[in-house]
Amino acid sequence: MTKAELIADIAGQAGLSKAETGRIVDAFFKSISNELNEKGKITLTGFGTFTVAERAARTGRNPQTGKPMEIKASRTVKFKPGKGLKDAI
C-alpha cells in the first residue's frame, strides 16, 4: 500500500476529503518522527511500539569486490507489533 492508497482508504472510512486526510497523515508522520528523534519510543496500545536502536560501527564487505569496508555507526527505527495487530493478522 502506498501513501496515496492509505490516504484514500482513510478518507473513505472517515468520510473526509483526500486533501484533508493527506494533511492529517502528514502531521501524524511528522509527530512520530519528532517524538522518535526526541525521546526514542512511541507506544500505540494494541498496535505496537516504535523504538530507536543504535547500530555500532562495524566492518563489512563490499559485495562487488569482496574488500572489507568500514560501516559507520547509525540509528534506526525498530517496530514491535502489539497483541491487537498480531491477532488481526
C-alpha positions as CSV (number, residue, x, y, z in Angstrom):
1,M,0.0,0.0,0.0
2,T,1.4,3.4,-1.0
3,K,0.9,6.6,1.0
4,A,-1.7,7.8,-1.6
5,E,-3.6,4.5,-1.2
6,L,-3.5,4.9,2.6
7,I,-4.9,8.4,2.4
8,A,-7.7,7.3,0.0
9,D,-8.6,4.4,2.3
10,I,-8.7,6.6,5.5
11,A,-10.6,9.3,3.7
12,G,-13.2,6.8,2.6
13,Q,-13.6,5.3,6.1
14,A,-13.7,8.6,7.9
15,G,-15.8,10.5,5.3
16,L,-13.2,13.2,4.8
17,S,-11.7,14.7,1.7
18,K,-8.4,13.3,0.4
19,A,-6.7,16.7,0.8
20,E,-7.8,17.0,4.5
21,T,-6.8,13.4,5.1
22,G,-3.4,13.9,3.4
23,R,-2.7,16.8,5.8
24,I,-3.7,14.6,8.8
25,V,-1.5,11.7,7.7
26,D,1.5,14.1,7.1
27,A,1.0,15.6,10.5
28,F,0.8,12.0,12.0
29,F,4.1,11.0,10.3
30,K,5.8,14.2,11.4
31,S,4.7,13.7,15.0
32,I,6.1,10.2,15.0
33,S,9.4,11.3,13.5
34,N,9.7,14.2,16.0
35,E,8.9,12.0,19.0
36,L,11.3,9.3,18.0
37,N,14.0,11.9,17.5
38,E,13.4,13.4,20.9
39,K,12.5,10.5,23.2
40,G,13.2,7.4,21.1
41,K,10.0,5.5,21.8
42,I,6.3,5.6,20.8
43,T,3.8,3.1,22.1
44,L,0.4,2.8,20.4
45,T,-1.5,0.4,22.6
46,G,-3.0,-2.5,20.6
47,F,-0.9,-1.6,17.5
48,G,2.7,-1.7,18.5
49,T,5.8,0.1,19.7
50,F,8.4,2.1,17.7
51,T,11.8,2.4,19.2
52,V,15.1,3.9,18.1
53,A,18.1,1.5,18.1
54,E,21.7,2.3,17.9
55,R,23.9,0.3,15.5
56,A,27.6,0.2,16.3
57,A,30.3,0.8,13.7
58,R,31.4,-2.4,12.1
59,T,33.4,-3.9,9.3
60,G,31.5,-5.2,6.3
61,R,32.4,-6.4,2.8
62,N,31.8,-4.7,-0.5
63,P,29.6,-7.2,-2.3
64,Q,31.1,-6.4,-5.7
65,T,34.8,-6.5,-4.8
66,G,34.8,-8.5,-1.6
67,K,37.1,-5.9,0.0
68,P,36.5,-5.1,3.7
69,M,35.0,-1.7,4.4
70,E,34.0,0.3,7.5
71,I,30.3,0.8,8.1
72,K,29.6,3.9,10.2
73,A,27.5,3.8,13.4
74,S,23.9,4.7,12.8
75,R,20.4,4.9,14.3
76,T,17.5,3.0,13.0
77,V,13.8,2.5,13.9
78,K,12.5,-0.8,15.1
79,F,8.9,-1.9,15.4
80,K,7.4,-4.5,17.7
81,P,3.8,-5.3,16.9
82,G,1.3,-5.3,19.7
83,K,-1.2,-8.0,20.6
84,G,-4.1,-6.4,18.7
85,L,-2.1,-6.3,15.5
86,K,-0.8,-9.8,15.9
87,D,-4.3,-11.1,16.5
88,A,-5.6,-9.3,13.5
89,I,-3.0,-10.8,11.2
